[in-house]
């Protein structure tokens, strides 16, 4: 069995604090906190499930972040 990769730690950030922000403000804040990739996605969009360290995902409805998750 191959060894597990040593992933860099994600930024220490409270993800719930992004909920309710407009998408542009949330993306700028996420980058300022150290997230390397930020995705704004509409509800129900089909995405792959691979985990990418340093990526933050936003579910955006009418320009407002409704949900936020890592990877």
PyMOL CGO cylinders between C-alpha atoms (Angstrom):
from pymol import cmd
from pymol.cgo import CYLINDER

trace = [
    CYLINDER, 0.00, 0.00, 0.00, 1.32, 3.43, -0.91, 0.3, 1, 1, 1, 1, 1, 1,
    CYLINDER, 1.32, 3.43, -0.91, 1.99, 5.91, 1.88, 0.3, 1, 1, 1, 1, 1, 1,
    CYLINDER, 1.99, 5.91, 1.88, -0.51, 8.70, 2.41, 0.3, 1, 1, 1, 1, 1, 1,
    CYLINDER, -0.51, 8.70, 2.41, 0.58, 12.05, 1.00, 0.3, 1, 1, 1, 1, 1, 1,
    CYLINDER, 0.58, 12.05, 1.00, 1.53, 14.84, 3.38, 0.3, 1, 1, 1, 1, 1, 1,
    CYLINDER, 1.53, 14.84, 3.38, -1.03, 17.52, 2.53, 0.3, 1, 1, 1, 1, 1, 1,
    CYLINDER, -1.03, 17.52, 2.53, -0.36, 21.10, 3.58, 0.3, 1, 1, 1, 1, 1, 1,
    CYLINDER, -0.36, 21.10, 3.58, -2.69, 22.33, 6.30, 0.3, 1, 1, 1, 1, 1, 1,
    CYLINDER, -2.69, 22.33, 6.30, -5.72, 24.37, 5.24, 0.3, 1, 1, 1, 1, 1, 1,
    CYLINDER, -5.72, 24.37, 5.24, -5.94, 27.95, 6.54, 0.3, 1, 1, 1, 1, 1, 1,
    CYLINDER, -5.94, 27.95, 6.54, -7.37, 28.22, 10.06, 0.3, 1, 1, 1, 1, 1, 1,
    CYLINDER, -7.37, 28.22, 10.06, -10.66, 29.83, 9.12, 0.3, 1, 1, 1, 1, 1, 1,
    CYLINDER, -10.66, 29.83, 9.12, -14.26, 29.74, 10.35, 0.3, 1, 1, 1, 1, 1, 1,
    CYLINDER, -14.26, 29.74, 10.35, -16.19, 28.60, 7.28, 0.3, 1, 1, 1, 1, 1, 1,
    CYLINDER, -16.19, 28.60, 7.28, -19.57, 29.63, 8.68, 0.3, 1, 1, 1, 1, 1, 1,
    CYLINDER, -19.57, 29.63, 8.68, -18.37, 33.26, 8.66, 0.3, 1, 1, 1, 1, 1, 1,
    CYLINDER, -18.37, 33.26, 8.66, -18.60, 33.26, 4.84, 0.3, 1, 1, 1, 1, 1, 1,
    CYLINDER, -18.60, 33.26, 4.84, -22.31, 32.40, 4.78, 0.3, 1, 1, 1, 1, 1, 1,
    CYLINDER, -22.31, 32.40, 4.78, -24.37, 35.51, 4.05, 0.3, 1, 1, 1, 1, 1, 1,
    CYLINDER, -24.37, 35.51, 4.05, -21.54, 37.47, 2.40, 0.3, 1, 1, 1, 1, 1, 1,
    CYLINDER, -21.54, 37.47, 2.40, -21.73, 38.51, -1.22, 0.3, 1, 1, 1, 1, 1, 1,
    CYLINDER, -21.73, 38.51, -1.22, -19.66, 36.19, -3.43, 0.3, 1, 1, 1, 1, 1, 1,
    CYLINDER, -19.66, 36.19, -3.43, -16.99, 38.76, -4.37, 0.3, 1, 1, 1, 1, 1, 1,
    CYLINDER, -16.99, 38.76, -4.37, -16.39, 39.82, -0.77, 0.3, 1, 1, 1, 1, 1, 1,
    CYLINDER, -16.39, 39.82, -0.77, -16.23, 36.19, 0.35, 0.3, 1, 1, 1, 1, 1, 1,
    CYLINDER, -16.23, 36.19, 0.35, -13.74, 35.27, -2.39, 0.3, 1, 1, 1, 1, 1, 1,
    CYLINDER, -13.74, 35.27, -2.39, -11.46, 38.21, -1.54, 0.3, 1, 1, 1, 1, 1, 1,
    CYLINDER, -11.46, 38.21, -1.54, -11.59, 37.36, 2.15, 0.3, 1, 1, 1, 1, 1, 1,
    CYLINDER, -11.59, 37.36, 2.15, -10.84, 33.69, 1.46, 0.3, 1, 1, 1, 1, 1, 1,
    CYLINDER, -10.84, 33.69, 1.46, -7.78, 34.56, -0.63, 0.3, 1, 1, 1, 1, 1, 1,
    CYLINDER, -7.78, 34.56, -0.63, -6.59, 37.00, 2.04, 0.3, 1, 1, 1, 1, 1, 1,
    CYLINDER, -6.59, 37.00, 2.04, -6.84, 34.19, 4.61, 0.3, 1, 1, 1, 1, 1, 1,
    CYLINDER, -6.84, 34.19, 4.61, -4.65, 31.90, 2.49, 0.3, 1, 1, 1, 1, 1, 1,
    CYLINDER, -4.65, 31.90, 2.49, -7.02, 29.80, 0.37, 0.3, 1, 1, 1, 1, 1, 1,
    CYLINDER, -7.02, 29.80, 0.37, -5.28, 29.16, -2.95, 0.3, 1, 1, 1, 1, 1, 1,
    CYLINDER, -5.28, 29.16, -2.95, -8.39, 28.25, -4.96, 0.3, 1, 1, 1, 1, 1, 1,
    CYLINDER, -8.39, 28.25, -4.96, -11.89, 29.64, -4.46, 0.3, 1, 1, 1, 1, 1, 1,
    CYLINDER, -11.89, 29.64, -4.46, -14.93, 28.33, -6.38, 0.3, 1, 1, 1, 1, 1, 1,
    CYLINDER, -14.93, 28.33, -6.38, -18.38, 29.94, -6.53, 0.3, 1, 1, 1, 1, 1, 1,
    CYLINDER, -18.38, 29.94, -6.53, -20.93, 27.34, -7.59, 0.3, 1, 1, 1, 1, 1, 1,
    CYLINDER, -20.93, 27.34, -7.59, -24.67, 27.46, -8.21, 0.3, 1, 1, 1, 1, 1, 1,
    CYLINDER, -24.67, 27.46, -8.21, -26.91, 25.12, -6.17, 0.3, 1, 1, 1, 1, 1, 1,
    CYLINDER, -26.91, 25.12, -6.17, -27.14, 21.56, -7.46, 0.3, 1, 1, 1, 1, 1, 1,
    CYLINDER, -27.14, 21.56, -7.46, -24.28, 21.84, -9.92, 0.3, 1, 1, 1, 1, 1, 1,
    CYLINDER, -24.28, 21.84, -9.92, -22.50, 18.56, -10.68, 0.3, 1, 1, 1, 1, 1, 1,
    CYLINDER, -22.50, 18.56, -10.68, -18.89, 18.62, -9.48, 0.3, 1, 1, 1, 1, 1, 1,
    CYLINDER, -18.89, 18.62, -9.48, -16.21, 16.01, -9.06, 0.3, 1, 1, 1, 1, 1, 1,
    CYLINDER, -16.21, 16.01, -9.06, -15.53, 14.82, -5.54, 0.3, 1, 1, 1, 1, 1, 1,
    CYLINDER, -15.53, 14.82, -5.54, -11.72, 14.92, -5.52, 0.3, 1, 1, 1, 1, 1, 1,
    CYLINDER, -11.72, 14.92, -5.52, -10.28, 16.75, -2.55, 0.3, 1, 1, 1, 1, 1, 1,
    CYLINDER, -10.28, 16.75, -2.55, -7.93, 19.61, -3.36, 0.3, 1, 1, 1, 1, 1, 1,
    CYLINDER, -7.93, 19.61, -3.36, -6.00, 21.01, -0.40, 0.3, 1, 1, 1, 1, 1, 1,
    CYLINDER, -6.00, 21.01, -0.40, -6.29, 24.78, -0.19, 0.3, 1, 1, 1, 1, 1, 1,
    CYLINDER, -6.29, 24.78, -0.19, -9.58, 24.98, -2.12, 0.3, 1, 1, 1, 1, 1, 1,
    CYLINDER, -9.58, 24.98, -2.12, -12.68, 26.63, -0.70, 0.3, 1, 1, 1, 1, 1, 1,
    CYLINDER, -12.68, 26.63, -0.70, -16.09, 26.13, -2.33, 0.3, 1, 1, 1, 1, 1, 1,
    CYLINDER, -16.09, 26.13, -2.33, -19.06, 28.46, -2.07, 0.3, 1, 1, 1, 1, 1, 1,
    CYLINDER, -19.06, 28.46, -2.07, -22.63, 27.67, -3.04, 0.3, 1, 1, 1, 1, 1, 1,
    CYLINDER, -22.63, 27.67, -3.04, -23.91, 31.02, -4.32, 0.3, 1, 1, 1, 1, 1, 1,
    CYLINDER, -23.91, 31.02, -4.32, -27.57, 32.02, -4.77, 0.3, 1, 1, 1, 1, 1, 1,
    CYLINDER, -27.57, 32.02, -4.77, -28.40, 35.50, -6.15, 0.3, 1, 1, 1, 1, 1, 1,
    CYLINDER, -28.40, 35.50, -6.15, -24.82, 36.64, -5.46, 0.3, 1, 1, 1, 1, 1, 1,
    CYLINDER, -24.82, 36.64, -5.46, -24.86, 35.54, -1.80, 0.3, 1, 1, 1, 1, 1, 1,
    CYLINDER, -24.86, 35.54, -1.80, -22.93, 32.66, -0.23, 0.3, 1, 1, 1, 1, 1, 1,
    CYLINDER, -22.93, 32.66, -0.23, -25.39, 30.10, 1.15, 0.3, 1, 1, 1, 1, 1, 1,
    CYLINDER, -25.39, 30.10, 1.15, -22.95, 27.27, 1.98, 0.3, 1, 1, 1, 1, 1, 1,
    CYLINDER, -22.95, 27.27, 1.98, -19.20, 26.87, 2.27, 0.3, 1, 1, 1, 1, 1, 1,
    CYLINDER, -19.20, 26.87, 2.27, -16.95, 23.77, 2.36, 0.3, 1, 1, 1, 1, 1, 1,
    CYLINDER, -16.95, 23.77, 2.36, -13.31, 22.77, 1.96, 0.3, 1, 1, 1, 1, 1, 1,
    CYLINDER, -13.31, 22.77, 1.96, -11.79, 20.79, -0.85, 0.3, 1, 1, 1, 1, 1, 1,
]
cmd.load_cgo(trace, "trace")
